[in-house]
Amino acid sequence: MTGPAPSHAVICAGRLYCDLILGGLDGMPEMGKERYAADFSAHAGGGAFITAAHFVALGRAGHLLSQMPEGPFADLLRADLDASGGSVLDGRTSPGGPPQVTVAMVGERDRAFLTHRTGEAIPATSPASIRKSAAGHLHIGELPTALDHPELLATARACGMTISLDCGWDEGAFRNRQVAHVLTQIDVFLPNAPEAAALAEAGIDLTSCPLPIVKQGAAGATAYHSGRTVHRPADPVRVVDPTGAGDAFNAGAVDAWLRGAAPEACVTAGNAQGQAAVTRRGGATGLCRPASAAVLT
């Protein structure tokens, strides 16, 4: 089984963060001790934004559905959103409250994240915005957003849209009893290997989704479909910053699936997009892309 006929526009829903990336670490921080980063950069982040930017780089209309921030990082985030070439489907601001920030600590072989999130991931007007759009596919940037906003799934299905979902690390979400139901409502599920293992430990059968693809970093990725297991290794590349590589993978794999590709080709396309992403700072910087789309209202 392959994906549906191509549908150009994709909506990516989820939280929008400011990623503060500390690179060149010789080890992860420990309580009571201090380490020093050789590199620092700040970028717009969050799975929804990074995946949308990569969809645009692949030639699709990528629309972001997220709460827009106020406060000290707002200008930086909006500049990155404008530079990505995507459009904002619903640009409502989230009044008051502290910003959403992820500190990404990048070592030689791995990275760790420390995240602050607040408020709702998406505006209350999101279902109406989806219904007014001409998009054919919805991508949700993290499992907690799908759990907290079941109206996203219901609205997308009512509009005849296909749906993909990333996971994100959230131990509370892994234990949520609604996860099994959510997986039956989507077409493509894209956890990484630790997330997939945590879900399996919680008794969740990933194959309740038609096409689960497990991302395995430098080892590549594995898809499970119709009783078959398909693995494709990743090519070796020089890693500059792994932040957002999984979100880039999502865009490559789902774009191929929407074009009707077989699981093998979807995994290969995801690997290629993720490999390219790790050679740059930030999850969505330095992308070759078409001219910016107009902001939808």
Summary of the structure (lengths in Angstrom):
residues: 297
radius of gyration: 17.8
end to end distance: 36.1
largest distance: 55.0
contacts: 1048
relative contact order: 0.18
helix: 33%
strand: 25%
